[in-house]
């Protein structure tokens, strides 16, 4: 439902208006969600692994063709497949990787500390090598990425055990308190620091990054997120780097939306990632 809502909101047409050649490859196919309780700390592990293998191959194939892939989800567990594909591409091309994780949640749970067993609370941990073999082995290199390549922005909901693990792994997190105190501009300057022409910038945009007052169409709303202008500044500063090379857009749930409001906002922000601005800028 999420990808369809983004299509209805005009994602392809809005990007084409910026002279971007857009290919909509349609939806991947995979198993349905069985809605079962956790087994050994994971809900629906076999299904999640299947979907992530599909995403990994699709994103890697797109990068191999010289394209900029936009993966539309679905929940954020799909970031395991997309980011591992980007990491594989960077290894093959001799590129450095920077991952911006725009999210209300740290997504750094494991089966031992998760309160729910939902794997969409675990993708960053899995990418860093902390998770089941079915997920950490996607891409054939473990870990797929180092915590040092990740910058998390907008975080404001972290489980108790997860807080300790994030601290132990030394993730660089610009949470909402940091943004409140220092401002979105300063946070993004640090998150984007040291990018150069040998850096592949991947943005993993969870729509619940946004404050639920402006983006209600997500399953896990957390009050106190970035405002419309803060989010626009975030996207515009990413665009200004000229380094954006792949993108995830996940966790949009039209069942909770109001007249497709959240999908339309997401498309507006994606357009800013690709250079929309009030005035012409260099």
Buried (B, 14 or more C-beta within 10 A) or exposed (E): EBBEBBBEBBBBEBBEEEEEEBEEEEEBEBEEEEEEEBEEBBBBBEBBBBBBBBBBBBBBEBBEEEBEBBBBBBBBBBBBBBBBBBBBBBEEEEBEBBBBBBBBBBBBBBBEBBEEBBBBBBBBBBBBBBBBEBBBBBBEBBBBBEBEBBBBBBBBBBBEBBEEBBEEBEBBBBBBEBBEEEEBEEBBEBBBEEBEEEBBBBBBBBBBBBBBEBBBBBBBBBEBBBEBEBBBBBBBBBBBBEBBBBBBBBBBBBEBBEEBBBBBBBBBBBBBBBBBEEEEEE
